Amino acid sequence: MFKHYKFWFKAGSWTLILTALLHSLSLLQKPVGENETERQLFELMMTYSLSGVNRTMYDLFFFFSLSMTMFTLFVAALNLMFAKYYMPSEHARKFIGANVVFLTLFLIPLLLFTFIAPIACYALCWLFFVIALVLSKK
């Protein structure tokens, strides 16, 4: 079971779903500042409208956060559909490789601009896809 690439590919896909669900928890509550400066910044972020646009910075932040969750769920669903209907096939290694390349490129800005929780979650997904790529037939 642990020596078959399909297991690791599915594990990476299910880890993506878990990552998206964990990320969606941030959408349930508005952020609250721990000190006066943070409270003031959050207040401005949630109430101050951007010039020429009827949206706040928090609206944009919420949209990007929601987009991240939805995109992660979409990729995981595509992967699981591929695993169910097209594995094993001559295209499996290419599809797994595409996941590895995307997550590698995605981890670079993630490492530069975010904090440890999303880095750890996506790095675990990446690791599972790398194992699947190594175990897939050439």
C-alpha positions, -999 to +999 in steps of 0.1 A: +000+000+000+027+025+009+048+015-021+021+024-046+021+058-061-017+060-062-019+059-024+005+089-021-013+108-048-046+104-030-030+112+003-017+145-012-052+152-026-069+145+007-043+166+025-052+195+001-088+191+012-078+192+048-057+222+042-086+240+025-109+232+054-084+245+079-080+276+058-117+281+057-118+285+095-102+319+091-132+330+071-156+325+100-145+354+122-133+389+116-098+394+130-095+411+164-064+431+174-044+421+205-032+456+212-044+491+205-023+495+173-036+462+158-072+471+168-068+505+150-053+488+119-081+463+117-107+490+122-093+509+093-090+478+072-127+470+078-142+505+075-121+527+053-133+525+017-106+525-010-106+555-033-129+551-063-141+517-052-169+508-029-149+481-011-127+480+020-093+464+023-109+437+044-133+429+015-103+423-007-085+403+020-116+381+025-120+376-012-084+364-016-087+342+014-119+326+000-102+322-034-074+304-018-098+280-001-119+274-032-088+269-055-073+244-031-106+224-030-108+226-068-073+212-073-080+184-048-113+175-064-096+174-099-068+152-085-093+128-068-113+125-100-081+118-120-071+092-095-105+075-097-110+075-135-075+078-152-050+061-129-030+041-139-025+056-174+003+068-195-005+103-184-004+097-146+033+106-142+028+138-161-002+148-140+016+140-108+046+160-121+023+190-129+011+189-092+047+188-080+058+217-103+028+238-093+032+232-056+070+239-058+063+272-075+035+280-050+057+272-020+082+299-029+059+329-023+043+310+005+076+308+023+083+345+017+050+360+026+031+338+050+035+320+083+042+285+094+006+269+093+000+272+056+036+265+048+035+232+067+002+222+052+011+228+016+046+214+022+031+182+034+009+180+003+040+187-019+059+159-001+031+134-008+031+143-045+069+141-047+067+105-032+040+096-057+062+110-085+092+090-073+071+058-070+054+062-104+068+042-133+090+059-158 
